[in-house]
Amino acid sequence: MAASKNIVINVGLNNSPADHYETLRLLDKYVYSGSYWISSQRMGIYDDQPEPTTVTQGETKYTQLQIHEALKYLCKVLTQDCIAYKYKGIGYIAQPDGSTEITFDENYFLTV
């Protein structure tokens, strides 16, 4: 059964080999898979420095665990230390190695 879930994802662009539009394409392929979503490019703050950030919000048919695994993979592809996301209103951090040393911080999280 493919129930829709609410999700918001933040991906920093400073160290990424992909621009905003390529990042959106990858998120569409691995997370949203054709479901309705909206996006914007915003300026976030990381390590007290401004960072261009791709922010997406929408619906996905995947579970939180499936999304987490997809975002761990995208951390490697996009050369990210982590990708922050909210699934059903709860904040998570996906890290490429699966560690949990970086914790979700609402103060740094952006919405569309």
CNS distance restraints for C-alpha pairs under 8 A (distance, minus, plus):
assign (resid   2 and name CA) (resid  61 and name CA) 5.10 0.50 0.50
assign (resid   2 and name CA) (resid  62 and name CA) 7.57 0.50 0.50
assign (resid   3 and name CA) (resid  60 and name CA) 7.97 0.50 0.50
assign (resid   3 and name CA) (resid  61 and name CA) 5.63 0.50 0.50
assign (resid   4 and name CA) (resid  59 and name CA) 5.54 0.50 0.50
assign (resid   4 and name CA) (resid  60 and name CA) 5.45 0.50 0.50
assign (resid   4 and name CA) (resid  61 and name CA) 5.13 0.50 0.50
assign (resid   4 and name CA) (resid  62 and name CA) 7.98 0.50 0.50
assign (resid   5 and name CA) (resid  59 and name CA) 5.14 0.50 0.50
assign (resid   5 and name CA) (resid  60 and name CA) 5.33 0.50 0.50
assign (resid   5 and name CA) (resid  61 and name CA) 6.38 0.50 0.50
assign (resid   5 and name CA) (resid  62 and name CA) 7.55 0.50 0.50
assign (resid   5 and name CA) (resid  63 and name CA) 7.89 0.50 0.50
assign (resid   5 and name CA) (resid  87 and name CA) 7.35 0.50 0.50
assign (resid   5 and name CA) (resid  88 and name CA) 6.51 0.50 0.50
assign (resid   6 and name CA) (resid  57 and name CA) 7.55 0.50 0.50
assign (resid   6 and name CA) (resid  58 and name CA) 5.84 0.50 0.50
assign (resid   6 and name CA) (resid  59 and name CA) 4.91 0.50 0.50
assign (resid   6 and name CA) (resid  60 and name CA) 6.84 0.50 0.50
assign (resid   6 and name CA) (resid  87 and name CA) 6.02 0.50 0.50
assign (resid   6 and name CA) (resid  88 and name CA) 5.20 0.50 0.50
assign (resid   6 and name CA) (resid  89 and name CA) 7.62 0.50 0.50
assign (resid   7 and name CA) (resid  57 and name CA) 5.68 0.50 0.50
assign (resid   7 and name CA) (resid  58 and name CA) 5.59 0.50 0.50
assign (resid   7 and name CA) (resid  59 and name CA) 6.03 0.50 0.50
assign (resid   7 and name CA) (resid  60 and name CA) 7.12 0.50 0.50
assign (resid   7 and name CA) (resid  85 and name CA) 7.11 0.50 0.50
assign (resid   7 and name CA) (resid  86 and name CA) 5.52 0.50 0.50
assign (resid   7 and name CA) (resid  87 and name CA) 4.65 0.50 0.50
assign (resid   7 and name CA) (resid  88 and name CA) 6.24 0.50 0.50
assign (resid   7 and name CA) (resid  89 and name CA) 7.62 0.50 0.50
assign (resid   8 and name CA) (resid  55 and name CA) 7.21 0.50 0.50
assign (resid   8 and name CA) (resid  56 and name CA) 5.55 0.50 0.50
assign (resid   8 and name CA) (resid  57 and name CA) 4.25 0.50 0.50
assign (resid   8 and name CA) (resid  58 and name CA) 6.62 0.50 0.50
assign (resid   8 and name CA) (resid  85 and name CA) 5.48 0.50 0.50
assign (resid   8 and name CA) (resid  86 and name CA) 5.15 0.50 0.50
assign (resid   8 and name CA) (resid  87 and name CA) 6.79 0.50 0.50
assign (resid   8 and name CA) (resid 111 and name CA) 7.03 0.50 0.50
assign (resid   9 and name CA) (resid  54 and name CA) 7.93 0.50 0.50
assign (resid   9 and name CA) (resid  55 and name CA) 5.71 0.50 0.50
assign (resid   9 and name CA) (resid  56 and name CA) 5.27 0.50 0.50
assign (resid   9 and name CA) (resid  57 and name CA) 6.49 0.50 0.50
assign (resid   9 and name CA) (resid  83 and name CA) 7.42 0.50 0.50
assign (resid   9 and name CA) (resid  84 and name CA) 6.09 0.50 0.50
assign (resid   9 and name CA) (resid  85 and name CA) 4.30 0.50 0.50
assign (resid   9 and name CA) (resid  86 and name CA) 6.56 0.50 0.50
assign (resid  10 and name CA) (resid  53 and name CA) 6.42 0.50 0.50
assign (resid  10 and name CA) (resid  54 and name CA) 5.74 0.50 0.50
assign (resid  10 and name CA) (resid  55 and name CA) 4.72 0.50 0.50
assign (resid  10 and name CA) (resid  56 and name CA) 6.77 0.50 0.50
assign (resid  10 and name CA) (resid  83 and name CA) 6.27 0.50 0.50
assign (resid  10 and name CA) (resid  84 and name CA) 5.43 0.50 0.50
assign (resid  10 and name CA) (resid  85 and name CA) 6.10 0.50 0.50
assign (resid  10 and name CA) (resid 109 and name CA) 7.10 0.50 0.50
assign (resid  10 and name CA) (resid 110 and name CA) 6.75 0.50 0.50
assign (resid  11 and name CA) (resid  23 and name CA) 7.96 0.50 0.50
assign (resid  11 and name CA) (resid  53 and name CA) 5.50 0.50 0.50
assign (resid  11 and name CA) (resid  54 and name CA) 5.14 0.50 0.50
assign (resid  11 and name CA) (resid  55 and name CA) 6.62 0.50 0.50
assign (resid  11 and name CA) (resid  83 and name CA) 5.63 0.50 0.50
assign (resid  11 and name CA) (resid  84 and name CA) 7.08 0.50 0.50
assign (resid  12 and name CA) (resid  16 and name CA) 7.31 0.50 0.50
assign (resid  12 and name CA) (resid  44 and name CA) 7.95 0.50 0.50
assign (resid  12 and name CA) (resid  51 and name CA) 6.50 0.50 0.50
assign (resid  12 and name CA) (resid  52 and name CA) 6.13 0.50 0.50
assign (resid  12 and name CA) (resid  53 and name CA) 4.38 0.50 0.50
assign (resid  12 and name CA) (resid  54 and name CA) 6.36 0.50 0.50
assign (resid  12 and name CA) (resid  80 and name CA) 7.45 0.50 0.50
assign (resid  12 and name CA) (resid  83 and name CA) 7.71 0.50 0.50
assign (resid  13 and name CA) (resid  18 and name CA) 7.40 0.50 0.50
assign (resid  13 and name CA) (resid  19 and name CA) 6.74 0.50 0.50
assign (resid  13 and name CA) (resid  20 and name CA) 7.23 0.50 0.50
assign (resid  13 and name CA) (resid  51 and name CA) 6.88 0.50 0.50
assign (resid  13 and name CA) (resid  52 and name CA) 5.54 0.50 0.50
assign (resid  13 and name CA) (resid  53 and name CA) 5.55 0.50 0.50
assign (resid  13 and name CA) (resid  54 and name CA) 7.10 0.50 0.50
assign (resid  14 and name CA) (resid  51 and name CA) 6.14 0.50 0.50
assign (resid  14 and name CA) (resid  52 and name CA) 6.61 0.50 0.50
assign (resid  15 and name CA) (resid  78 and name CA) 7.73 0.50 0.50
assign (resid  15 and name CA) (resid  79 and name CA) 6.40 0.50 0.50
assign (resid  15 and name CA) (resid  80 and name CA) 6.90 0.50 0.50
assign (resid  16 and name CA) (resid  78 and name CA) 4.92 0.50 0.50
assign (resid  16 and name CA) (resid  79 and name CA) 5.55 0.50 0.50
assign (resid  16 and name CA) (resid  80 and name CA) 6.85 0.50 0.50
assign (resid  17 and name CA) (resid  78 and name CA) 6.09 0.50 0.50
assign (resid  17 and name CA) (resid  79 and name CA) 7.32 0.50 0.50
assign (resid  18 and name CA) (resid  22 and name CA) 5.45 0.50 0.50
assign (resid  18 and name CA) (resid  23 and name CA) 5.90 0.50 0.50
assign (resid  18 and name CA) (resid  78 and name CA) 6.57 0.50 0.50
assign (resid  19 and name CA) (resid  23 and name CA) 6.10 0.50 0.50
assign (resid  20 and name CA) (resid  24 and name CA) 6.27 0.50 0.50
assign (resid  20 and name CA) (resid  41 and name CA) 6.92 0.50 0.50
assign (resid  20 and name CA) (resid  53 and name CA) 7.84 0.50 0.50
assign (resid  20 and name CA) (resid  54 and name CA) 5.90 0.50 0.50
assign (resid  21 and name CA) (resid  25 and name CA) 6.30 0.50 0.50
assign (resid  22 and name CA) (resid  26 and name CA) 6.31 0.50 0.50
assign (resid  23 and name CA) (resid  27 and name CA) 6.19 0.50 0.50
assign (resid  23 and name CA) (resid  54 and name CA) 7.40 0.50 0.50
assign (resid  23 and name CA) (resid  78 and name CA) 7.96 0.50 0.50
assign (resid  24 and name CA) (resid  28 and name CA) 6.03 0.50 0.50
assign (resid  24 and name CA) (resid  39 and name CA) 7.95 0.50 0.50
assign (resid  24 and name CA) (resid  54 and name CA) 7.68 0.50 0.50
assign (resid  25 and name CA) (resid  29 and name CA) 6.24 0.50 0.50
assign (resid  26 and name CA) (resid  30 and name CA) 6.12 0.50 0.50
assign (resid  26 and name CA) (resid  74 and name CA) 7.90 0.50 0.50
assign (resid  27 and name CA) (resid  31 and name CA) 5.26 0.50 0.50
assign (resid  27 and name CA) (resid  32 and name CA) 6.38 0.50 0.50
assign (resid  28 and name CA) (resid  32 and name CA) 4.70 0.50 0.50
assign (resid  28 and name CA) (resid  33 and name CA) 5.17 0.50 0.50
assign (resid  28 and name CA) (resid  34 and name CA) 6.48 0.50 0.50
assign (resid  29 and name CA) (resid  33 and name CA) 5.14 0.50 0.50
assign (resid  29 and name CA) (resid  34 and name CA) 7.67 0.50 0.50
assign (resid  30 and name CA) (resid  70 and name CA) 6.12 0.50 0.50
assign (resid  31 and name CA) (resid  60 and name CA) 6.60 0.50 0.50
assign (resid  31 and name CA) (resid  62 and name CA) 7.28 0.50 0.50
assign (resid  31 and name CA) (resid  67 and name CA) 6.13 0.50 0.50
assign (resid  31 and name CA) (resid  70 and name CA) 6.83 0.50 0.50
assign (resid  31 and name CA) (resid  71 and name CA) 7.96 0.50 0.50
assign (resid  32 and name CA) (resid  36 and name CA) 7.59 0.50 0.50
assign (resid  32 and name CA) (resid  37 and name CA) 7.45 0.50 0.50
assign (resid  32 and name CA) (resid  58 and name CA) 7.57 0.50 0.50
assign (resid  32 and name CA) (resid  59 and name CA) 6.63 0.50 0.50
assign (resid  32 and name CA) (resid  60 and name CA) 4.94 0.50 0.50
assign (resid  32 and name CA) (resid  61 and name CA) 7.41 0.50 0.50
assign (resid  33 and name CA) (resid  60 and name CA) 7.21 0.50 0.50
assign (resid  35 and name CA) (resid  58 and name CA) 7.46 0.50 0.50
assign (resid  35 and name CA) (resid  59 and name CA) 5.93 0.50 0.50
assign (resid  35 and name CA) (resid  60 and name CA) 6.05 0.50 0.50
assign (resid  35 and name CA) (resid  61 and name CA) 7.81 0.50 0.50
assign (resid  36 and name CA) (resid  58 and name CA) 5.83 0.50 0.50
assign (resid  36 and name CA) (resid  59 and name CA) 5.98 0.50 0.50
assign (resid  37 and name CA) (resid  56 and name CA) 6.88 0.50 0.50
assign (resid  37 and name CA) (resid  57 and name CA) 5.52 0.50 0.50
assign (resid  37 and name CA) (resid  58 and name CA) 3.89 0.50 0.50
assign (resid  37 and name CA) (resid  59 and name CA) 6.27 0.50 0.50
assign (resid  38 and name CA) (resid  56 and name CA) 5.70 0.50 0.50
assign (resid  38 and name CA) (resid  57 and name CA) 5.46 0.50 0.50
assign (resid  38 and name CA) (resid  58 and name CA) 6.21 0.50 0.50
assign (resid  38 and name CA) (resid 112 and name CA) 7.52 0.50 0.50
assign (resid  39 and name CA) (resid  54 and name CA) 7.21 0.50 0.50
assign (resid  39 and name CA) (resid  55 and name CA) 5.54 0.50 0.50
assign (resid  39 and name CA) (resid  56 and name CA) 4.20 0.50 0.50
assign (resid  39 and name CA) (resid  57 and name CA) 6.31 0.50 0.50
assign (resid  39 and name CA) (resid 112 and name CA) 6.30 0.50 0.50
assign (resid  40 and name CA) (resid  54 and name CA) 6.10 0.50 0.50
assign (resid  40 and name CA) (resid  55 and name CA) 5.41 0.50 0.50
assign (resid  40 and name CA) (resid  56 and name CA) 6.57 0.50 0.50
assign (resid  40 and name CA) (resid 112 and name CA) 6.10 0.50 0.50
assign (resid  41 and name CA) (resid  52 and name CA) 6.71 0.50 0.50
assign (resid  41 and name CA) (resid  53 and name CA) 5.57 0.50 0.50
assign (resid  41 and name CA) (resid  54 and name CA) 4.69 0.50 0.50
assign (resid  41 and name CA) (resid  55 and name CA) 6.03 0.50 0.50
assign (resid  42 and name CA) (resid  52 and name CA) 5.80 0.50 0.50
assign (resid  42 and name CA) (resid  53 and name CA) 5.23 0.50 0.50
assign (resid  42 and name CA) (resid  54 and name CA) 6.46 0.50 0.50
assign (resid  42 and name CA) (resid  55 and name CA) 6.91 0.50 0.50
assign (resid  42 and name CA) (resid 110 and name CA) 7.82 0.50 0.50
assign (resid  43 and name CA) (resid  50 and name CA) 6.10 0.50 0.50
assign (resid  43 and name CA) (resid  51 and name CA) 5.45 0.50 0.50
assign (resid  43 and name CA) (resid  52 and name CA) 4.56 0.50 0.50
assign (resid  43 and name CA) (resid  53 and name CA) 5.76 0.50 0.50
assign (resid  44 and name CA) (resid  50 and name CA) 5.61 0.50 0.50
assign (resid  44 and name CA) (resid  51 and name CA) 5.06 0.50 0.50
assign (resid  44 and name CA) (resid  52 and name CA) 6.07 0.50 0.50
assign (resid  44 and name CA) (resid  53 and name CA) 5.96 0.50 0.50
assign (resid  44 and name CA) (resid 108 and name CA) 6.99 0.50 0.50
assign (resid  44 and name CA) (resid 109 and name CA) 7.87 0.50 0.50
assign (resid  44 and name CA) (resid 110 and name CA) 7.03 0.50 0.50
assign (resid  45 and name CA) (resid  49 and name CA) 5.26 0.50 0.50
assign (resid  45 and name CA) (resid  50 and name CA) 4.53 0.50 0.50
assign (resid  45 and name CA) (resid  51 and name CA) 5.62 0.50 0.50
assign (resid  45 and name CA) (resid 108 and name CA) 6.48 0.50 0.50
assign (resid  46 and name CA) (resid  50 and name CA) 6.37 0.50 0.50
assign (resid  46 and name CA) (resid  51 and name CA) 6.34 0.50 0.50
assign (resid  46 and name CA) (resid 108 and name CA) 7.38 0.50 0.50
assign (resid  55 and name CA) (resid 110 and name CA) 6.78 0.50 0.50
assign (resid  55 and name CA) (resid 111 and name CA) 6.41 0.50 0.50
assign (resid  55 and name CA) (resid 112 and name CA) 6.07 0.50 0.50
assign (resid  56 and name CA) (resid 111 and name CA) 7.56 0.50 0.50
assign (resid  56 and name CA) (resid 112 and name CA) 6.49 0.50 0.50
assign (resid  57 and name CA) (resid 111 and name CA) 7.47 0.50 0.50
assign (resid  57 and name CA) (resid 112 and name CA) 6.61 0.50 0.50
assign (resid  62 and name CA) (resid  66 and name CA) 5.86 0.50 0.50
assign (resid  62 and name CA) (resid  67 and name CA) 6.27 0.50 0.50
assign (resid  63 and name CA) (resid  67 and name CA) 6.23 0.50 0.50
assign (resid  64 and name CA) (resid  68 and name CA) 6.04 0.50 0.50
assign (resid  64 and name CA) (resid  87 and name CA) 6.52 0.50 0.50
assign (resid  65 and name CA) (resid  69 and name CA) 6.23 0.50 0.50
assign (resid  66 and name CA) (resid  70 and name CA) 6.24 0.50 0.50
assign (resid  67 and name CA) (resid  71 and name CA) 6.08 0.50 0.50
assign (resid  68 and name CA) (resid  72 and name CA) 6.13 0.50 0.50
assign (resid  68 and name CA) (resid  94 and name CA) 5.87 0.50 0.50
assign (resid  69 and name CA) (resid  73 and name CA) 6.41 0.50 0.50
assign (resid  69 and name CA) (resid  94 and name CA) 7.76 0.50 0.50
assign (resid  70 and name CA) (resid  74 and name CA) 6.26 0.50 0.50
assign (resid  71 and name CA) (resid  75 and name CA) 6.03 0.50 0.50
assign (resid  71 and name CA) (resid  83 and name CA) 6.74 0.50 0.50
assign (resid  71 and name CA) (resid  94 and name CA) 5.95 0.50 0.50
assign (resid  71 and name CA) (resid  95 and name CA) 7.77 0.50 0.50
assign (resid  71 and name CA) (resid  96 and name CA) 7.97 0.50 0.50
assign (resid  72 and name CA) (resid  76 and name CA) 6.92 0.50 0.50
assign (resid  72 and name CA) (resid  82 and name CA) 7.77 0.50 0.50
assign (resid  72 and name CA) (resid  83 and name CA) 7.80 0.50 0.50
assign (resid  72 and name CA) (resid  94 and name CA) 5.31 0.50 0.50
assign (resid  72 and name CA) (resid  95 and name CA) 5.34 0.50 0.50
assign (resid  72 and name CA) (resid  96 and name CA) 4.53 0.50 0.50
assign (resid  72 and name CA) (resid  97 and name CA) 7.33 0.50 0.50
assign (resid  72 and name CA) (resid  98 and name CA) 6.97 0.50 0.50
assign (resid  73 and name CA) (resid  77 and name CA) 6.55 0.50 0.50
assign (resid  73 and name CA) (resid  96 and name CA) 6.30 0.50 0.50
assign (resid  74 and name CA) (resid  78 and name CA) 5.77 0.50 0.50
assign (resid  74 and name CA) (resid  79 and name CA) 7.95 0.50 0.50
assign (resid  74 and name CA) (resid  80 and name CA) 7.98 0.50 0.50
assign (resid  74 and name CA) (resid  96 and name CA) 7.80 0.50 0.50
assign (resid  75 and name CA) (resid  79 and name CA) 5.56 0.50 0.50
assign (resid  75 and name CA) (resid  80 and name CA) 4.65 0.50 0.50
assign (resid  75 and name CA) (resid  81 and name CA) 6.65 0.50 0.50
assign (resid  75 and name CA) (resid  82 and name CA) 6.09 0.50 0.50
assign (resid  75 and name CA) (resid  83 and name CA) 6.58 0.50 0.50
assign (resid  75 and name CA) (resid  94 and name CA) 7.63 0.50 0.50
assign (resid  75 and name CA) (resid  95 and name CA) 6.51 0.50 0.50
assign (resid  75 and name CA) (resid  96 and name CA) 5.26 0.50 0.50
assign (resid  76 and name CA) (resid  80 and name CA) 6.44 0.50 0.50
assign (resid  76 and name CA) (resid  96 and name CA) 5.74 0.50 0.50
assign (resid  80 and name CA) (resid  95 and name CA) 7.90 0.50 0.50
assign (resid  80 and name CA) (resid  96 and name CA) 7.68 0.50 0.50
assign (resid  81 and name CA) (resid  95 and name CA) 6.13 0.50 0.50
assign (resid  81 and name CA) (resid  96 and name CA) 6.92 0.50 0.50
assign (resid  82 and name CA) (resid  93 and name CA) 6.30 0.50 0.50
assign (resid  82 and name CA) (resid  94 and name CA) 5.42 0.50 0.50
assign (resid  82 and name CA) (resid  95 and name CA) 4.46 0.50 0.50
assign (resid  82 and name CA) (resid  96 and name CA) 6.81 0.50 0.50
assign (resid  82 and name CA) (resid 102 and name CA) 7.75 0.50 0.50
assign (resid  83 and name CA) (resid  93 and name CA) 5.72 0.50 0.50
assign (resid  83 and name CA) (resid  94 and name CA) 5.24 0.50 0.50
assign (resid  83 and name CA) (resid  95 and name CA) 6.66 0.50 0.50
assign (resid  84 and name CA) (resid  91 and name CA) 7.30 0.50 0.50
assign (resid  84 and name CA) (resid  92 and name CA) 5.91 0.50 0.50
assign (resid  84 and name CA) (resid  93 and name CA) 4.59 0.50 0.50
assign (resid  84 and name CA) (resid  94 and name CA) 6.44 0.50 0.50
assign (resid  84 and name CA) (resid 104 and name CA) 6.78 0.50 0.50
assign (resid  84 and name CA) (resid 109 and name CA) 7.32 0.50 0.50
assign (resid  85 and name CA) (resid  91 and name CA) 5.79 0.50 0.50
assign (resid  85 and name CA) (resid  92 and name CA) 5.40 0.50 0.50
assign (resid  85 and name CA) (resid  93 and name CA) 6.34 0.50 0.50
assign (resid  85 and name CA) (resid  94 and name CA) 7.91 0.50 0.50
assign (resid  86 and name CA) (resid  90 and name CA) 5.10 0.50 0.50
assign (resid  86 and name CA) (resid  91 and name CA) 4.29 0.50 0.50
assign (resid  86 and name CA) (resid  92 and name CA) 5.96 0.50 0.50
assign (resid  87 and name CA) (resid  91 and name CA) 6.60 0.50 0.50
assign (resid  87 and name CA) (resid  92 and name CA) 7.62 0.50 0.50
assign (resid  91 and name CA) (resid 104 and name CA) 5.96 0.50 0.50
assign (resid  91 and name CA) (resid 105 and name CA) 7.90 0.50 0.50
assign (resid  91 and name CA) (resid 106 and name CA) 7.63 0.50 0.50
assign (resid  92 and name CA) (resid 103 and name CA) 7.53 0.50 0.50
assign (resid  92 and name CA) (resid 104 and name CA) 5.60 0.50 0.50
assign (resid  93 and name CA) (resid 100 and name CA) 7.68 0.50 0.50
assign (resid  93 and name CA) (resid 102 and name CA) 7.03 0.50 0.50
assign (resid  93 and name CA) (resid 103 and name CA) 6.36 0.50 0.50
assign (resid  93 and name CA) (resid 104 and name CA) 5.66 0.50 0.50
assign (resid  94 and name CA) (resid  98 and name CA) 6.97 0.50 0.50
assign (resid  95 and name CA) (resid  99 and name CA) 6.16 0.50 0.50
assign (resid  95 and name CA) (resid 100 and name CA) 7.32 0.50 0.50
assign (resid 105 and name CA) (resid 109 and name CA) 6.73 0.50 0.50
